[in-house]
Amino acid sequence: MMGLCANPTLGIVKASALLFLLRLGGIKRRVLVPCRVLIAFNLAHMITFFTVFLFQCWPIESRWMGGASAKCLRVDVLSLTMASLSIVTDMLTLAIPFVLFLHLRVSKRTRNALLAVFLLGGM
């Protein structure tokens, strides 16, 4: 059940952050294209892993009722794959605002402080 609930929730949160960055970045091509690509990849990741976790055992009812004849995919491999892809998309999502921050017309000290505060939120 965790795989069914956690992955779509994380995907929706990431998509909302990317949509916010799209709005914040305006029409800058160096923000627009990566955000759209990440939103599409995030949506595909979310749908794919939801479907895989839902149908990971065949027949499906053996997931809840058990049974010796059930054929299931390995949960550890699925979880590690999902987690690694999620970490990669998290890092890419975190990298997009740096493009916006590096081109701000403020003093270097203010820009560095903003980047430091942003990195604290990434932890």
N, C-alpha and C positions, 0 to 999 in steps of 0.2 A: 504493500500500500504506500510505503514511503516513496518509492520510485514513481508511482502514479501521481502523487500529490506534489512532491518537491520540485520535480523538473518543470512542470508547467508554471508553477509559481515563480521560480527563478527566471524563467524565460519571459514572463510578463513584466517582472520588475526590470529586467535588463532592457526590454523593448521600450518601457516607459522612460528610462534614462536616455536611451538613444534618441527617442522622439524629442525629448527635452533638448538634447544637444543639437538636433536638427533645427529646432526653433531658435536656439541660441546662436548657432553658427550662421544662420541666414542662408545666403546663396553662395557661400564660399565653396568652391569645387573640392578643395582639399578636406572639407568636413562633410559635404553632401554625399559624395560617392562612398567613402568608408562607412558612414552611418547607414546608408541604404543597403550596402552589402552585408553589414553585420546584422541588420534587422532581418533580412532575408535568410541568412544563415542561422540566426537564432530561432526564427520561426520553423525552419526545417529541422533543426536540432530538437526543438520542443515537440513537434508532431512525431518525428521518428522515434524518439525514445519513449514517448507516451505509448505509442502503438506497440513497440517492442516489449515494454514492461507489461502491457495489458495482455498481449498474446504470447508471453514467454513460455507457457506450458501448453501442451497439446494432449488431450482435449482441455479446453479452457477451465472447465469446472474442476479439474483435478488440482488446480492451484489452491482452491479452498477446501475441497473434500479429501484430497490426497489420493493415493492409489498407486499400485505398483506399475501399472501400465503407462503412467504419465511420462512424457518426454519433455524435459524442460531445458532451457538454455541456462548456462552458468551465470548465476547472479553476480559473482565477483567480477567476472570479465565485463559484464554489462555496466556494473557500477563504476569500475575503473575507467572504462571508455567514456561514459557519460561525464564523470568528474573531470577527466583530462580535457575534454572538449569544452566543458563549462569554464574551466580555469583559463584556457586560451582565449575564449570570447570575453571573459572578465578583463583580462589584461589588455586586449585590444580595445574594449570599451573604455577602459581607464586611460588609454593612450590618446584617444581622440581629443579630449579637451586641452592637452598640451599644445596642440597645433594652434588652438585659439589663444592660449595664454602667452605663447612665445611671440605672437604678433600684436600684442596689445601696445598701445602708445602710452605707456606709463614709465616711471623711472625703473631702473634695473632692480633697485632694492624692493620696490613694491611688487614687481613681477616675481621676484624670488620668494618673497613672503607668501604671495598667493599660491605659487607652486608648492611651497612647503606645507601650507594648510591643506591644499588639495591632496597631497601625498599622504598626510595623516588620515584623511578620510578613506583612502584606498586600503589602509591596513585593515 
